[in-house]
Amino acid sequence: MEHYDLIVIGGGPSGYAGAMRAVDFKKKVLLVEKKRIGGAGIYEGVLTSKTLWEFSQKISSIREMLPDYKVDYADIVRTMKEAVFERKTQMTVHLQLLQNYMDNKMFSYEKGEARFIDKHTICIVKEDGNFKTVSADNILIATGSRPRYLSHIPIDEKIIMTSDGIRNLTDIPKSLVVLGAGVIGCEFATIFSNFGQTKVYLIDKADRILPFEDEDVAAVVTENLEKQGATVHHGVSLKRMEIINGEVEYELAHKDGSTEVLRVEKALVSVGRVPNIEGLALENAGVKLNERGCIWDDDTQTNISNIFVAGDVTTEMALVNVGEREARHAVVRMYGPIVKPLSYKNISTIMFLNPEVACVGMSEQELNQKGIPHKVVKLDYSTNARAIAMRKTKGFFKIIVTNDNGMRILGMRAVGEHASSAIQAVAYLIHTNQGIRDLADMMHPHPSIIEGIQECLRMLLGKSIYKSWVFKDKLKCYVCENGVCTPLEQLV
């Protein structure tokens, strides 16, 4: 029986990153993947959806000049396939070359389904039914997640789909209802409304979309969706959704007791994700689950000391950057020096909406719920020279700092063009627990979106170019304490 230092179960972004980090420590590594290297991150997840989003943004820009422009769906499919082929080829070739370059078979890859025999041993079942047994000192579980199904909705991945079923589309649907107003649901609502050939409906059981985010963020996204012709069903519950004569019929219940029946061509169900743990036989290794049915962990380590976990399989935060970081951290815990526990306070996230939304740190909503005093500065995109030049002035910057002279950054929200490129410097300040003065005094490139960050910080320091007490509709600066927000005109 072959023995390894580390067996990684799952070849998606997390597992791949963990295996490569173990190579750095010159450990003998086996990577086991059930289906395809890259996992859902390439084939049904981030890469495909973001390729779709990028394509849809270009189409939306064209439609601003040519309102009647229509895209050929074959072009969309071809673009997605090219992106998937490029990425999967990179990863596959890299693995092949790595196995050739490393001495004494220090890195190996096996395709098959892994099942625990005990805490050090797994059985790899091949597609042809053959199997092999291997063992390791340490094991990293990174098997990812999949879309959640609802038992009362007949999801067939062709008419009623999850995000996995988007690849089954053969044309742009004339109408689409999206169940779930979280990030994924709103992203797909944005994509199809951008194409301009789909009447989009978004079912939102809360009073507003993106309920985990600040109200001003959700408001801008909602306004732009509706501007593109989408209809947002606010504060409703879904009574039923079924397939009738090849179309989707759904019934909504409103808060006033009335009901509404609508019919569309396709439906997308986006109500969260569940971990891929079936078939692992975790009980044979003694690995326990938490109350949500996910693998329990403490800073990536399970209750079994030599078994670690990373990525979507924990479903704590289903983000590629988080999963990769967790996997690398787990391997360092196994073989490297003692490191600090992972911190999730300064995670940078992007929501591919219209406009783009980028976030880091805590939100106003979260700070108010926790009763933490803070200062807020907010700058409208219409004051930014680059946004004006791009003719993309819808959006804002918002920076939240501690309510003291140190003004350490607690969080930031950027909503608008190039938002994702604007947050990393602020994320670094949060990570290092620094104040704002150095970033405010740097010479930022001009014209650039990130100048908006500089102006926000200048507002907090009382030396902004535009004054909030003059430009009240463009700039805001206020302090929140004990649930009361008060303008801070004296700062500017």
C-alpha positions in Angstrom: 0.0 0.0 0.0 1.4 3.4 -1.0 1.9 5.8 1.8 2.0 9.6 1.5 2.7 12.6 3.8 -0.5 14.2 2.6 -3.6 13.1 0.7 -5.8 15.9 -0.6 -9.4 14.9 -1.4 -10.8 17.2 -4.0 -9.1 18.9 -7.0 -11.1 22.2 -7.0 -9.5 25.6 -6.1 -9.0 24.7 -2.4 -7.6 21.2 -2.9 -5.4 22.3 -5.7 -4.0 25.2 -3.7 -3.4 22.9 -0.7 -1.6 20.3 -2.7 0.7 22.9 -4.2 1.5 24.4 -0.8 2.5 20.9 0.4 4.9 20.7 -2.6 6.6 23.8 -1.2 7.4 21.8 2.0 8.8 18.9 -0.2 6.2 16.5 1.1 5.0 13.4 -0.8 1.5 14.4 -1.9 -1.4 12.6 -3.5 -4.3 14.7 -5.1 -7.5 12.8 -5.6 -10.3 14.2 -7.7 -13.6 12.5 -8.4 -14.5 14.2 -11.7 -12.5 17.1 -13.2 -9.5 19.1 -12.0 -10.7 22.6 -11.2 -14.0 21.5 -9.8 -17.1 23.6 -9.9 -14.9 26.7 -9.8 -14.2 26.2 -13.5 -17.1 24.3 -14.9 -20.3 25.5 -13.1 -19.1 28.2 -10.8 -17.0 31.3 -10.7 -15.2 31.1 -14.0 -18.3 30.4 -16.1 -20.6 32.8 -14.3 -18.0 35.6 -14.4 -17.2 35.0 -18.1 -21.0 35.3 -18.7 -21.0 38.5 -16.6 -18.1 40.1 -18.5 -19.8 39.2 -21.8 -23.1 40.7 -20.6 -21.4 43.9 -19.5 -20.0 44.4 -23.0 -23.4 43.7 -24.5 -25.0 46.2 -22.2 -22.5 48.8 -23.2 -23.3 48.1 -26.9 -27.0 48.4 -26.2 -26.5 51.9 -24.8 -25.5 53.0 -28.3 -27.6 50.4 -30.3 -30.7 49.7 -28.3 -31.9 47.0 -30.7 -28.7 45.1 -30.7 -29.1 41.3 -30.1 -26.4 38.8 -29.3 -26.1 35.4 -30.8 -26.2 32.8 -28.0 -23.6 30.7 -29.9 -21.1 33.5 -29.3 -21.8 33.4 -25.6 -21.4 29.6 -25.5 -18.2 29.8 -27.5 -16.7 32.4 -25.1 -17.6 30.3 -22.1 -16.1 27.2 -23.6 -12.9 29.1 -24.5 -12.5 30.3 -21.0 -13.1 26.9 -19.5 -10.7 25.2 -21.9 -8.0 27.7 -21.3 -8.2 27.4 -17.5 -8.6 23.6 -17.3 -5.7 23.1 -19.8 -3.4 25.3 -17.6 -4.2 23.3 -14.5 -4.0 19.9 -16.2 -0.7 20.6 -18.0 0.7 22.0 -14.8 -0.1 18.8 -12.9 1.4 16.6 -15.7 4.6 18.6 -15.8 4.8 18.7 -12.0 4.6 14.9 -11.8 7.4 14.7 -14.4 9.7 17.2 -12.8 9.4 15.9 -9.2 11.8 13.1 -8.1 10.7 9.8 -6.6 7.0 10.4 -7.4 6.7 13.0 -4.7 3.6 14.3 -6.4 0.8 12.0 -7.7 -2.7 12.5 -9.1 -5.5 10.0 -9.0 -8.9 10.3 -10.6 -11.6 8.5 -8.5 -13.9 8.7 -5.6 -12.2 8.7 -2.1 -13.8 6.9 0.8 -12.3 6.8 4.3 -11.3 3.4 5.7 -9.9 4.9 8.9 -8.3 8.2 9.8 -5.1 7.5 7.9 -6.4 5.3 5.1 -8.7 5.9 2.1 -10.0 3.7 -0.7 -10.0 5.3 -4.2 -12.8 3.9 -6.4 -12.2 4.3 -10.1 -14.8 4.9 -12.8 -14.4 1.3 -14.1 -15.1 -0.1 -10.6 -11.5 -0.9 -9.8 -10.0 0.5 -6.6 -6.8 1.1 -4.7 -6.0 1.7 -1.1 -3.6 4.4 0.1 -2.6 5.9 3.4 -1.1 9.2 4.7 0.0 10.9 7.8 -2.4 13.8 7.1 -5.5 14.2 5.0 -7.1 17.4 3.7 -10.8 17.3 2.7 -11.6 19.9 0.0 -14.6 18.3 -1.8 -16.5 21.6 -2.3 -20.3 22.1 -2.5 -23.2 22.0 -4.8 -26.4 24.0 -5.2 -29.2 23.3 -2.8 -32.3 21.6 -4.1 -35.7 22.2 -2.7 -37.9 19.1 -2.4 -41.1 20.9 -3.5 -39.6 22.4 -6.7 -39.1 20.0 -9.7 -35.6 21.0 -10.6 -34.6 19.3 -13.9 -31.6 21.5 -14.7 -33.2 22.3 -18.1 -36.4 24.2 -17.5 -36.0 24.8 -13.7 -32.3 25.1 -13.1 -29.7 25.8 -10.4 -26.5 27.6 -11.4 -25.2 24.2 -12.5 -27.9 24.0 -15.2 -27.1 27.3 -16.9 -24.7 25.3 -19.2 -27.7 23.4 -20.5 -29.3 26.5 -22.1 -29.4 26.4 -25.9 -30.6 30.0 -26.3 -31.2 33.1 -24.3 -34.6 32.7 -22.6 -37.3 35.1 -23.4 -38.3 35.2 -19.7 -36.6 34.0 -16.5 -37.6 34.0 -12.9 -34.8 33.8 -10.3 -35.7 32.4 -6.8 -33.3 33.8 -4.3 -32.0 37.4 -4.0 -28.6 36.7 -2.6 -25.3 37.2 -4.5 -25.7 34.3 -7.0 -29.3 35.0 -7.7 -28.7 38.8 -8.2 -25.6 38.0 -10.4 -27.6 35.9 -12.8 -30.5 38.4 -12.8 -28.0 41.0 -13.8 -26.4 38.9 -16.5 -29.7 38.1 -18.3 -31.1 41.6 -17.9 -27.9 43.0 -19.4 -28.4 40.9 -22.6 -31.6 42.8 -23.2 -33.5 39.8 -24.6 -34.9 38.3 -21.3 -37.7 39.6 -19.1 -36.2 38.9 -15.7 -38.2 38.4 -12.5 -36.4 38.2 -9.1 -38.2 36.7 -6.1 -37.1 38.4 -2.9 -38.8 37.1 0.3 -37.2 40.0 2.3 -38.1 43.6 1.9 -35.0 44.2 -0.3 -32.4 42.2 -2.2 -29.0 41.4 -0.7 -30.3 41.5 2.9 -26.9 40.9 4.4 -25.6 44.1 2.9 -26.3 47.8 3.6 -29.5 49.3 2.3 -27.8 51.9 0.1 -25.8 49.1 -1.7 -29.0 47.1 -2.4 -30.9 50.2 -3.5 -28.4 51.0 -6.3 -28.4 47.4 -7.6 -32.2 47.3 -7.5 -32.5 50.6 -9.4 -30.2 49.4 -12.1 -31.9 46.0 -12.4 -35.3 47.7 -12.8 -33.8 50.2 -15.3 -32.8 47.1 -17.4 -36.4 46.0 -17.3 -36.2 43.5 -14.5 -39.1 43.1 -12.0 -38.2 42.5 -8.3 -40.9 40.8 -6.3 -40.2 42.3 -2.9 -41.4 40.8 0.4 -43.2 37.8 -1.2 -43.3 34.1 -0.5 -43.3 31.4 -3.2 -46.4 29.2 -2.8 -45.5 26.9 -5.7 -43.3 26.5 -8.8 -44.0 23.8 -11.4 -43.4 22.9 -15.0 -46.5 23.1 -17.2 -46.3 22.4 -20.9 -42.6 23.0 -21.0 -42.8 26.4 -19.2 -42.5 27.5 -15.5 -45.6 28.5 -13.6 -45.1 30.0 -10.2 -47.5 31.5 -7.6 -46.6 34.2 -5.2 -48.2 35.2 -1.9 -48.0 38.9 -1.0 -48.0 40.3 2.5 -51.5 41.7 2.1 -52.8 38.1 1.5 -53.3 38.4 -2.2 -51.7 35.9 -4.6 -50.3 36.2 -8.1 -49.7 33.6 -10.8 -47.0 34.1 -13.5 -45.6 32.0 -16.3 -42.1 32.2 -17.7 -39.9 30.2 -20.0 -37.2 29.3 -17.5 -36.5 29.4 -13.8 -33.2 29.6 -11.8 -33.3 28.5 -8.2 -30.5 30.0 -6.1 -31.1 29.2 -2.4 -27.7 28.4 -1.1 -25.2 25.5 -1.3 -24.7 22.2 0.5 -21.4 20.4 1.2 -20.2 17.4 -0.9 -19.7 14.9 1.9 -21.8 12.0 0.8 -19.7 8.9 -0.1 -16.7 10.0 2.0 -17.6 7.6 4.8 -16.5 10.2 7.4 -17.8 8.0 10.2 -15.0 5.5 9.5 -12.5 8.2 10.4 -14.5 9.6 13.3 -14.9 13.0 11.7 -17.9 14.8 13.2 -20.3 17.2 11.7 -21.7 20.5 13.1 -25.4 21.3 13.7 -25.8 22.4 10.1 -24.6 19.1 8.7 -21.2 20.4 7.6 -17.8 19.2 8.7 -16.9 20.7 12.1 -13.5 22.4 12.2 -11.4 24.6 14.4 -9.1 26.8 12.2 -9.3 24.2 9.4 -8.6 21.2 11.7 -11.4 18.7 12.3 -11.9 16.8 15.6 -9.5 14.2 14.2 -6.0 15.8 14.6 -4.5 14.6 11.3 -7.6 15.5 9.2 -8.1 19.0 8.0 -10.8 20.7 5.9 -10.9 23.7 3.6 -13.2 25.5 1.1 -16.9 25.2 0.3 -17.3 21.8 2.0 -17.5 23.8 5.3 -20.1 26.1 3.6 -19.0 28.8 6.1 -18.1 31.2 3.3 -18.3 29.8 -0.3 -15.6 31.9 -1.9 -12.6 30.7 -4.0 -10.2 33.1 -2.3 -11.3 32.0 1.1 -11.1 28.3 0.2 -7.6 28.6 -1.3 -6.4 30.6 1.8 -7.9 28.0 4.1 -6.2 25.1 2.3 -2.8 26.8 2.3 -3.2 27.6 6.0 -4.1 24.0 6.8 -0.9 22.8 5.1 1.2 25.3 7.0 -0.4 24.1 10.2 0.7 20.6 9.3 4.2 21.3 8.2 5.2 24.9 8.8 5.9 27.1 11.8 3.2 28.0 14.3 0.9 30.6 12.7 -1.9 32.8 13.9 -5.5 31.5 13.3 -7.1 32.7 10.1 -8.9 36.0 10.4 -12.1 36.5 8.3 -12.4 40.2 9.2 -10.7 41.6 6.1 -11.9 39.4 3.3 -12.2 41.2 0.0 -15.3 40.2 -1.9 -16.7 41.1 -5.3 -20.4 41.0 -6.4 -20.7 40.9 -10.2 -23.8 43.0 -10.4 -24.8 46.2 -12.2 -23.0 48.2 -11.0 -20.1 46.1 -9.6 -20.0 45.9 -5.8 -16.8 45.3 -3.8 -16.7 44.9 -0.1 -14.1 44.5 2.7 -14.6 44.4 6.5 -17.7 45.2 8.4 -20.8 46.9 7.0 -22.8 49.7 8.6 -25.7 47.3 9.1 -23.4 44.9 11.0 -21.9 47.6 13.2 -25.2 49.1 14.1 -26.5 45.6 15.0 -23.5 45.1 17.3 -23.8 48.6 18.8 -20.3 49.6 17.7 -19.8 53.4 17.4 -18.3 54.4 14.1 -17.8 57.2 11.6 -19.0 57.0 8.0 -17.8 58.9 4.9 -19.6 58.5 1.6 -18.6 59.9 -1.8 -20.7 59.8 -4.9 -19.1 58.4 -8.1 -20.3 61.5 -10.0 -17.5 63.5 -8.3 -14.8 61.2 -9.7 -13.0 62.4 -12.9 -12.4 58.8 -14.2 -16.1 57.9 -13.7 -17.1 61.0 -15.5 -14.8 60.3 -18.4 -16.2 56.7 -18.6 -19.7 58.1 -18.4 -20.3 55.6 -15.5 -21.2 57.9 -12.6 -23.7 55.6 -10.9 -22.3 54.4 -7.6 -20.5 55.5 -4.4 -17.6 54.9 -2.1 -18.2 54.3 1.6 -15.6 54.0 4.2 -16.3 53.2 7.9 -13.8 54.0 10.6 -13.6 53.8 14.4 -15.2 56.8 16.2 -11.9 58.1 17.7 -8.9 60.1 16.6 -7.1 56.9 15.4 -9.9 56.3 12.8 -8.9 52.8 12.0 -10.8 51.4 9.1 -13.6 49.0 10.0 -15.0 48.4 6.5 -15.5 49.7 3.0 -18.1 49.4 0.3 -17.4 50.4 -3.3 -20.4 50.4 -5.7 -19.6 51.2 -9.3 -17.3 50.8 -12.2 -13.9 49.3 -11.3 -15.1 48.8 -7.7 -13.1 45.6 -7.3 -9.8 47.4 -8.1 -10.4 50.0 -5.4 -10.6 48.0 -2.2 -7.3 46.2 -1.7 -5.3 49.1 -0.2 -8.1 49.5 2.3 -8.1 45.8 3.0 -4.4 46.0 3.8 -5.1 48.8 6.3 -7.7 46.7 8.0 -5.4 43.7 8.1 -2.5 45.7 9.7 -4.9 47.7 12.0 -3.6 51.0 10.6 -5.2 54.4 10.5 -5.9 56.4 7.3 -3.4 59.2 7.2 -0.7 57.6 5.1 -3.1 56.5 2.4 -4.8 59.9 2.3 -1.5 61.6 1.7 -0.2 59.4 -1.1 -0.1 60.6 -4.7 -2.8 58.5 -6.4 -2.9 58.2 -10.2 -5.1 60.6 -12.1 -7.7 60.1 -13.4 -8.5 56.9 -11.5 -11.4 55.4 -9.6 -9.2 55.0 -6.5 -8.9 58.7 -6.2 -12.4 58.4 -4.7 -10.9 56.6 -1.7 -8.3 59.3 -1.2 -11.1 62.0 -1.2 -13.1 59.9 1.4 -10.1 59.8 3.7 -9.5 63.5 3.2 -13.0 64.2 4.2 -12.5 62.3 7.5 -9.3 64.3 8.1 -11.0 67.6 7.4 -9.1 68.5 4.2 -11.2 67.4 1.3 -11.4 69.2 -2.0 -15.2 69.1 -2.1 -17.0 70.0 1.2 -19.8 67.9 2.4 -21.6 70.8 3.9 -21.7 72.4 0.5 -22.2 69.3 -1.8 -24.7 67.6 0.5 -26.2 65.4 -2.2 -22.7 64.1 -3.3 -20.8 63.8 0.0 -21.8 62.6 3.4 -19.9 62.4 6.6 -21.6 61.3 9.9 -21.1 59.5 13.2 -23.3 56.6 14.4 -23.6 55.8 18.1 -26.4 54.2 20.1 -28.5 53.8 16.9 -28.4 57.5 16.1 -26.5 59.0 13.1 -25.4 62.6 13.2 -23.8 64.6 10.4 -20.2 65.6 11.1 -20.0 68.9 9.3 -17.3 70.1 11.7 -14.9 67.7 10.2 -14.8 69.4 6.8 
